[in-house]
Amino acid sequence: MNCVDCADIDPIEDEGELKLRPYSVPLAAAVRNAGYEVFGTSRTCIIPYRSKEDLLDLLGRLEVFEEQQQISLSLCIKGRGARISLERWLTLDQLKVRFSSENLVSIIMSHDFCSHMQPIVNFSEEIIGFELLLRPLPQGNHFQPYELFEIARRTGFHSFLDRAARISAIETSARMLPKGIKRFINFLPSSIYNPKYCLTHTFETIQRLDQNPEDYVFEVVETEKINDMSHLRAIFAEYRQQGMLVALDDVGAGYSTVELMSSLQPDYVKIDRDLISFCDQNKGKQTILRDIISRARDFGAKVLAEGIERREEFLFCRDLGMDLGQGYLFGKPEEKPPAHFGFSA
């Protein structure tokens, strides 16, 4: 199953046509006055272009037209050799970012990234799972993951990247990890419009690779504000219906509040690293941590401390009654599991 938001992205070719909506007589006149041919229907204005310079010139003129007319246009670029039959309509701002961030957009389009693994341990310091994190290819172009997702959001490609990142994480974990080991994988709620439809490819990949759904934990990305609780609950329900688990990331900071945690009742509660840092020395943090643990116990969630870098933090979190830990004390994100883990591809 595929929709336009998750479909492959065609490159912008040197020749093709620019489609505009909504069609209007002033719009067609403005384009013709600039020296371009215009074809159209009652809804769409079609403008052939013969070079990327033409296209950039058109976008500049359309920006002026939008400002003068106080309207917002939708645009679709179709190259002569376009492979994708689905039309991807973008705003003018989205297209401008696509041109200005061409290198990062190319990484997104070409799936030029991989997944690294960071250990998650219990408080006997045994590895029980890994978080899969998006990283550049070893010989590929460098990028910061947050920067890549920000460009994806600003170009309208965030659903495409989010799904591709999930599939990369599933495939990497299937290749590198034995069954029975948990795999924590991030997802963007805003990229999943219809859980029953948008998550189909994720579930099919797990089935295709003969994976145990119970090994997978899908966690809400901490950078997103949750505006529609019913939508997120529907996503959680779909994951759980397929036998998978769910987690809420960075609880205690930003958008992941304790109240949100209690409302969603995830299977795993991941406590923000800022609360964990030097928690053994900070009474205020200790009060908050005890409250989070107590509330998580009310609905049976496991509590994971993120960002542990000092043994004192590890011991304090253990004594508080947390279940799991993650951080540089146990290992950084790497291409392969640590050698002492005893399994590799």
Secondary structure, 3 states (H helix, E strand, C coil): CCCCCCCCCCCCCCCEEEEEECCCHHHHHHHHHCCCCCEECCCCEEEEECCHHHHHHHHHHHHHHHHHHCCCCEEEEEECCCCCCCCCCEEHHHHHHHHHCHHHHHHHHHCCEEEEEEEEEECCCCEEEEEEEEEECCCCCCCCHHHHHHHHHHHCCHHHHHHHHHHHHHHHHHHHCCCCCEEEEEECHHHCCCHHHHCHHHHHHHHHCCCCHHHEEEEECCCCCCCCHHHHHHHHHHHHHCCCEEEEEEECECCECHHHHHHHCCCEEEECHHHHCCHHHCHHHHHHHHHHHHHHHHCCCEEEECCCCCHHHHHHHHHHCCCEEECCCCCCCECCCCHHHCCCC
